[in-house]
Amino acid sequence: MIYGAFITVIFEEILFRGLVYEEISNNKTYKFLLSTLMFGFWHLGYIDTIIFRTSLFNPTADIFNIMVWKVITGLILGLIFGFLKYKTDNAYSSMLAHMLVNAIGS
């Protein structure tokens, strides 16, 4: 839980709401949308964990469907976290919301 709710969140928020958001453009709306898309598709990188957990608990699960929903969920949460960054102009608010979501979901 510490890894998923804190370490991963800090890394992802620094990467997407810090580095990517601040460096890609001067247009605030473009930064918001691009960092959100990147955040959503970033979650495809967790496929190894998903396959492992699925094979333990539900070996007949549809991995493709799970990955599609993982990206959709990442995009929706990315919109929420990005909106917090957009409105407050700091990554701490999005980091706190991300930690809360991961702590509850882990």
N, C-alpha and C positions, 0 to 999 in steps of 0.2 A: 504494500500500500504506500509506503514512503516513496518508493521509486516511482510508481505510477502517478501519485497525487502531488509530488513535489519536484523530484529531479527531472522527470520527463517534461512536466509543465514549464519549469524554468527554462529548459533548453528550447522547447518549441516556441514559447512566447518571446524569448530573446531573438530567436531566428526569424519568426514570422511577423510579430508585432514590433520588433526592434529593428534588426538588420534589414530584412526585406522591405518592410513598410517604410523605413526612413530613407533607404538608398535607391529605390527603383524609379521614382518620379517625383516631380513637384506637385502633381495633381493629386489632391487628397482623395478624391473619389476613385481614381485609377489605382492608387496605392491600396485602398481598402479592398477593392474587388480582386486585384491580382493576388494580394497576400491571402485572401480568403480562399481563392481557387487553389493556390499552392498548398495551403493548410489542409484542405479537403483531400487532395490527391496524395499528399504526404502520407496519409493513413493507409495507403496501399502497401507501404513499406512494412506494415505490421502483419503481413500475410503469414509469415512463418509462425508467429504466436497464435494466430487465429486457426491455422491448420492443426497445430499441436493441440490446442484446447478442444477443438471440434472433434478431433480423432479420439480424444479421451472420453468425451461425454455424448457425442452423437456422430458416429462414424459415417452415417449415410446422409449427412447434411449436404446441402447444395452450396459449395464453396463460392462459386461465382455469385450467387444471389447474396451471400453474406458479404462479399467484398463490395458489391454494388451498394448495399445498405450502409456499409462502413464509410464509403465515400460520401454518400448523401448525408449521413449523420455528421461527418467531418465538415461538410460544406455548411450545414445549418448552424452547427456550433461555431464554425469559423466566422459566419456572418454575425453571430451574437458577440463573440469575442472581439472581432474587428470593429463592430459598432461601438463597443465600449472604448476601444482605443481611439476611434474616430471622434467620439464626443468628448472624451476626457483628455486626449492628446498625451496620454501616458500608458505604458504597458502594465502598470501595477493593477489597474482595475480588471483588465482582461486576464491577467495572471491569477488573480484571486478567484474570479469566476471559473476559470479553467481548473484550478485546484479543487474547487467545490464540486464541479461536475465529475472529475476523475476520482475524488474521494468517495462520492456516493456510488459511482458506477463500478468501482474496483472490487 
